Amino acid sequence: MNFQQLEYITAVDTHRHFAKAAKSCFVTQATLSMMIQKLEDEMGVKIFDRSKHPVMPTEIGTKVITQARRVLLEAGRMKELVKEEMDTVSGELKLGIIPTLAPYLLPLFLQQFSTTYPKVKLIIHEHTTSTIIEKLKTGLLDAALLATPLNDNSIIETPLFYEKYFLYVPKNEKDYNKQYILPKNIDVNKLWLLEEGHCMRSQILNLCELKKQHGAEETLHYEAGSIETLKNMVDKNFGITIIPELATHNLSAAHKKQLRLFKPPAPVRQISIVTHREYIKVQLIKVLQQAILNIIPANMKLNKKINVLSI
């Protein structure tokens, strides 16, 4: 048994396909299959049921793969300990981020981060929360930037900042010309939402209690895939929407006049850097965390008198 064999079985478990697993490990399928067969012969068990498509681990195989992931994580941790001792910030960091945050946060710190840490290879994947959590648990991602809390005991959440939510209305909208807006005063028949799978959608549903409002489901016949699409719909004088604070920072002066505040304490979403409990790249995640905090306005780091929405 060796580390290479353990990497191969975890790759097959991740991709559920021998050819794809081989490609991810930069070896031929024949080599990968042979090495896994040798491991199975040595252990006297079948790790994978090859008769199924996609390939599935056997009952004992699932236990073996779980242990293999732990061994590989610990081996990786040894390398990270050496880097930390030498005070070397280098290596690869696979980062997940939700689509409602990526276009507004990433441009703020990526260039400076790359300049400050030229030996760090940052690989960014944009996915919905559920997909990111799954990839964290299987080791395909090292960390993620998500809206929290997630209420998952296998996940570690380190809050970074808090984004207020704003109501975004058409120009000359008279129905919302008030100092503060109450969620109950929002006309859900005019409200545009993101499509299913976005955590921001869940938060807004909870904020406006749409599920409790009679006839609300009938109005949600169109669901956008991005915040920019929602804003564009409103700009055509068609409906209203709710957007997070970072999405408002680059608005023109004219568009900022279309923003409406919620009555204090304003509803917010908590953005955290999230890792699996068995994560190993401690130093890389710390420098990433600090790089983000350096560009976030002070008022967004405060956590007093706020209304963090649940997901």
N, C-alpha and C positions, 0 to 999 in steps of 0.2 A: 504493500500500500504506500502511495506517495501523494504529495500535494497535487500533482498534475491530475491524477485520477479523481481526486476529490473535486477539483475544478471542473472536470468533464461531467461528472454526474450532476453537479449543481447547474451546469449550463443546460444539460438536457432537461432537467426539471423546470428550468425557467422557460425554455423555448418549446418544450414538449415536442421536439422534432430533432432528430439526429443531425440532419444536414445543416439546419440553422445553428445548432449548438456548436458544430464543428467550425462553421464560419466565424462565429463569435470568439472561438478559441484560437483561430488562425492555424488550424490543422485540417488535414483531410478527414472526410467522414470515416474512411477505413481505419485511420489511426485512432480516432476517438472511440469508435466501436470496439476495436481490439483492446484498447486500454481498459474500457469499462467491463468487457467480458473477462479480462484477467482479474479485475477486482472482484467481480461476482464469483469467479471460480475460487479465488483465494478465500473469500468469506463464506462460500458455500450457500449463497442465497441469490435469488433473482431480484435485482434492484428495480428493473423496469419491466412492464408488461408490453412487449413489442407487438403483440397482436392487436392492440388498440390504437386507434387514430383519433386524436393525437396520442402520442406515446404517454403512458401514465405510470407513475411509480407504484410498485406493489405495496402492500401494507407494511412489510418490514423495510422496503425501500424508502418509504416516507420517513421512517425513523432514522435510517442511515444517512439520508440526505440532510435532515435537520441537524444531525451531529456533525456532518461534513461542513455545513455552513458555519457552525460554531468554531470548528477547528481552523477554518480559513480566516475567520474574523480575528481569532486570537493570534494567528501567524502574522496577519496584517498589522495588528496592534503592536507587535514587537518592532516592526519596521518604523512605525510612527513614533514609538518611544525613543528610538535612536535619533530621529529627526528633531524631536522636541529637545532632547539633551544637547544636540549640536546647535539648537536654536535656528534650524534651517526651515524656512517656509517654502516648501516645494511639494510637487506631486499633483495628482489628478483629483478633482472634486466634482462629483456628479450631482448637480443641483436641480431639483424640481421646483416649479413655480406655477401658480394658477393663472389662467389667461386674463382675469380681471385685474391682476396686479402687474404682470410682466411688462406691458408696454409703457407703464408709468414709472415703475421703480428701476428697472434694469438700466435705462439710459442715464440715470442719475449717478450711478457708481461704477459701472463696468469699465469704462476707460481708465479711470483713476486706479481702480483695483489692479488692472492688468499692468499698468505702469509701475505701481508700487511693488507688486509681486510677480515679476516676469517669469519665475520658475513654477508658477502655479498654472495648471491647465484646467480651466473652468469649463465644464460641459453642461449646458443648460437644456432641460427638457420642460416643455410647457404642456401640462396635463390638468385634468380636473382633479379635485381633492381625492376622490376614491381611488383613482389610478395611481396617484402619487403615493398614497399610503401603502398600497399593495407593493409598489416598487421599492419603497423603503424597507419593507419587511423581508423582501427577497434579496436585498443587497444590490439591486440595480440602480438605486440612488443612495447617495451618502447623506444628503440633507435636503430640506425643502423650505420654501417660503409659502406659508399657508395662513388662511384665516382660522383662528382658533376661538374657543377650546374644541378639541376633537373628542374628548371623553373616551380615549383609548389608552389603556394601561401599558401597552407595549411601546407607546410613543412618548418622547420627551419634548415638551414645548417650552421654548424660551421667548417670552413676549419681547417684541422690539418696539412697536409703536401702535398708535390707535388712529384710525381714519374715521372722521365724521362722515355721515351720509347726508347728502343734499337732495332736495327735490329739484328737478330740472324741468322747466315749463316753457311753452312757446312764448315768443315775443308778444307783448301786450295782453298777456293772460290775466284777466281780471279776477278770476275765481280764487287766485292764490296771492293777491296783493295784500298780504298781512305780514306783520313783523316776524311771527313764528307760525309754523304749520304743525298741526296735530295729525298723527297718522290716521286717526279716525275720520278726518275731514278730507282725506284723499279719495277722489272718485276712481274706484278700481276699474270702472268701465273704460277709463282713458289710460290706464297704467300699462306701460310696456315692460316686459320682464325678459330676463335671459332664459335660454332653453334649459331643459332638465339636465341635471348633472353639475350645474354651477352652484357652489356653496352660497354665493351672493344671492341667488334666487331664493334659496331656503331662508336666508336671513330676512329678506324683504317680505316674503310670505308671512313670516312670523311677526314682523314689525307692523304690517298692515292688517294682520289677522284675516287674510283673504279667504282662508278656508272656512271662516265662520260667517262670511258675508254671502247672503243669498244671491245666487246667479253669477258669482264671481268666475266659476269655472268656464262658463259659456263665453266669457270675454277673452280668454287667453288662447285665442286661435292662432296667434302668431308669436313665436318666441325667437328672439335674436341670439346670435352667437357671440356678440361682442358689445362692449359698452359704447363703442363708436357708432355702431349701427343704431343703438337705442337713441343716442344723441341726434343722429341724422334724421331719424323719424320725427323727433320732437321739433327739430329745426324747420321741418316742413309743415309746422302747425298741426301736427297730427299726434295727439296724445301727450302724455307726460311720462317721466321716468325718474328713477332714483340712482344717483351715482356716488362713488366714494371720493374722498377728498383729493387724493393724488391725481385723479382724473380731471380735476378742476384747475390744477395749477397752470396748465398751458392754454387755458381758454382765453380768448380775446376779451377785451373790456366789455364789448357788447354782449358776448355770450355769458359772461359772469353776471350780468344783470338778470339773466334768466334763472339764476340759482335762488332757492328759497331755503331758509334755515328751519330746522325742526325745533320745537320748544325744548329748552334745557330740562334735564340732561339729554343732550342730543344723542341719537342712536349712533353707535360706532361699530366698526369691526376691528378686532384685535389681530394684528399681523405678527406671527411668530416664526422663528427659525426652528424647524422641527427635525428631529432625528429619531432613529430607532434606538431602543435602549442598549443595543449591543454595538452602537456605532464606534468607530475607531479613529477617525481623522479629527481629533480634538483640536489641534492647533490650527488646521485649515479653516475649520468652522468658526473658531474664535476670531480670526482675522477678517473673515467674511462678515461676521456679526458687527465688528467694529467699523468696517468700511461702510456698512449700511447706516449705522447709527450716526456716523459723521455727516451724512448728507440729509438726514431727516430733521425738519424744523423742531425746535425745542417744544413748541406747544403740542406736537403730535406724540411726544414721549410721555406726557403727563397721563396719569391714570386716576385722577380724582374726579368724583362726581360725573361718571360716565355711564352710559347704558350699553354694555357690550351685548350685541345680538347673538343669540344662539344659532347654530347651524342646523 
